[in-house]
Amino acid sequence: MPQHTSRFTSRRGLLFGSAAVGAGALLAGCTSNDSSDDEPAANDQPAAAESSGKPVTIGFAGPQADHGWLNAINDNAKNRAKKYSDVTLEITEGSNDTAQQIGQIETLINKKVDVLVVLPADGKALTQVGLKAMRAGIPVVNLDRIFNTPQAYRCWIGGDNYGMGLNAGHYIGEKLKGKSNAKVIELAGLDNLELTKQRTKGFDDALKNYPNIRKVARQAAEFTVESGQAKMAQLLQAQSSFDALWNHDDDQGVGALRAIDQAGRDDFLMVGGAGALSAFQAIKQDNGVLKATVLYPPTMAASAIDLARALGQSKGVSGLSEFEIPASLTLYSAVVDKTNVDQYMSTGFK
């Protein structure tokens, strides 16, 4: 998934919402701007500045969609652009190769697109091409994984990894508040990523508010179904009893749930992370250990399109007094459980 921090620009008439760019390899040309009847329900939310304005060509470059969340990022960007008759979207084929992604972005710069939206495969490695675009007079909306310097982007929008951990910890803490000597375990993501460290820190900081709770075990998986199943099996074998589990990622959570089912365990509550459709469906059914998930919303890509359009039309954000859009926007990591899952169901990624 991602890494973070923040930044943004322009003049008025923007509402942040949901929406869409197609999976993995996407056409390097322009998409149609006509609304599609088969778009996700989330796209029925009001689009930013509905009335048409100055035509804007937005270049979009992201990594390969090899994870459900990344696929949803693409879908959200693409479908959001379709909401606007004044937006032309040029999309590169997703790549995890930094040299290839740099080349794709340079192609968009040479085409003189009006605005760039970039989710870098590696923020540090792509900083120079972000700087190149900005120096060429093309404002950059840096999506989620942040460049090394604010000079490489006009605005940043992304998720809150620390907040994910914090909200997961508080949710579990409140659920176990009346239980003495409560034990929790953690199934993290890739430990070499800063986002994983931030999620764990947030979780640990939240648990400090609950002196009756102790974290007794932690394993790091790799954001895949297979690694989630393997690491969860190890945790279950090592811990004969515990009261709650926080899993950083709903994709690896699919594997974790398989391991839990195979072990015949149902004596604890589980909280997931990110907002996969499968997690929402399991939460709604409420017949297993998964009781909640903490969002890392891929709808940020739709909002990035909103911001890019505003930049291209010299607009700001509706509801704010400033003439320019913000320098940064950090999205809130809401907790979704059975009390509000219906509200978020249409935003779940596959």
Buried (B, 14 or more C-beta within 10 A) or exposed (E): BBBBBBBBBBBBBBBBBBBBBBBBBBEEEBBEBEBEEEBBEBBBBEBBBEEEBEBBBBBBBBBBBEBBBBBBBBBBBBBBBBBBBBBBBBBBBBBBEBEBBBEBBBBBBEEEBBBBBBBBBBBBBBBEBBBBBBEEEBBBBBBBBBBBEBEBBBBBBBBBBBBBBBBBBBBBBEBBEEEEEBBBBBBBBBEEBBBBBBBBBBBBBBBEEBEEBEBBBBBBBBBBBEBBBBBBBBBBEEBEEBBBBBBBBBBBBBBBBBBBEEEEBEEBBBBBBBBBBBBBEBBBEEEBBBBBBBBBBBBBBBBBBBBBBBBBBBBBBBEEEEEBBBBBBBBEBBBBBEEEBEEBBBBBBE
